Structure formats: structure tokens, C-alpha cells
Amino acid sequence: MNKRISALAAILLTVALFVTLFGNFFGEPLLSFADGGKVIYLTFDDGPSDRVTPKILDVLKKEGVPATFFIVGAQAKNRKEVLKREHSEGHTLAVHSYSHKYSEIYSSPAALLKDIEKCNETICSVTGEFSHFYRFPGGSFTVSPQLLRAVAERGYISVDWNASFRDSEIKNASAEDLYCAAVATVANPKKIVMLAHDSTDKSETAAALEKVIKHFKSLGYEFKKF
């Protein structure tokens, strides 16, 4: 019975976080679909990298669309120039992790918050402000209610996804494979949060990005950032 209650609590808390994300933030709606418009948020995890992130930024600039980068602090500490470019070109820098080591960060609420805040210090050193947006490594649906609660109580908004390039799942994927995955995995045609990665081994993600953007533009989507 206790296991069932814990599972239900986890589901309810995740739903609550989702409602928070797609409801109000400081009194302003993050996502508003009252007019029936279609919106897509491009999000990139695990960067920055010297090899891939600049290519992604080139495509975003060419297409004139914003994105949100959920960064890994250990990757970013020696790549501040890449972070500065992300920020100066109008993209959002958000927290993913400092170490990205699951066994460490998920060992306790205190360990998780320490990792988050260390990553956020890197963001603040570039943007001058801390980010309120956080993405759990592996997604919020993989962690305990205790960890979900700790993050929410600290004031962070957890951001998951409902579509993906599947660039961390498909082995030896081509750009065309990733494009097809991005199109096929859309779970909600009006409210898309697209997951992709900009780590150093994701060159095909950068290669697929322009075609993905053009596809959703052709369907009338508005591109936004968190």
C-alpha cells in the first residue's frame, strides 16, 4: 500500500510541476494557446561543446529561431566563450547538471541541490543572473518524489520534453534518422518541447537541425525559448 501511495504522490507531483511550467511564472504565462497557435521549444542538453554547439548556433542564427540550452557545468567551465555566444544571440541558458553523474547527484536532495547550484553559478558568471529552469538528467519521471520536491521547493521549474531527436538513443544515426525521429515523436501537436543534444559526439544533430526547423516552420509553428 505504501508503494502505491508513493507512486501516486510521484505522479501527482510531476503533474503539478508540469502545470507550473505550462501555467504562470512570475505572473506571466509561459505557454499560452488561447489563440490556438502552435508553439515549439527547441532544447539542447549536455553541452556546450567546441565541436557541435557552434554549428547548432549557426543554424539557429540562420533560421532566426531561439533555443534553450540545458548546460553541464563541467563542460561549460572552460567554454565560457560558447556560453557567451549563446547568451548574446538571445538564447536561454538553463541548468542541467554540473557533473551529470547520476550516482552522485541523485544520492540525496542535498547532493542534487549542490550540483544544481554549482552549475547555476557558471550560468550566472556569464549572464549575470541565475536560471530558474532545470532539467533532470534522464527526466523528472526517473527520480523520486523526494528529489522532485526538493527542486520545486528551491524555486526551480522542471522542464521535461514530449518530442525528441532520439540522438542519445539511436546508434550510428544519420541526420535523416534524427529528422525522422523529431517529426515522428511529437506527442502533442500544439505544445512541443523538443529534446536534442549538443555534446561533442552529436554532429548529426547539428546536421539535422535546419531540416527540422524548416519542417515545423512549414506547419506554422512559432519558435520560443524558456
Secondary structure, DSSP 8 states (H G I E B T S, - for coil): -HHHHHHHHHHHHHHHHHHHHTSEETTEESS--TT---EEEEEEES---TTTHHHHHHHHHHHT---EEEEEHHHHTT-HHHHHHHHHTT-EEEEEESS--HHHHTS-HHHHHHHHHHHHHHHHHHHSS---EE--TT-GGGS-HHHHHHHHHTT-EE---SEE--TTTSTT--HHHHHHHHHHT-S-TTEEEEEEE-STT-HHHHHHHHHHHHHHHHTT-EEE--
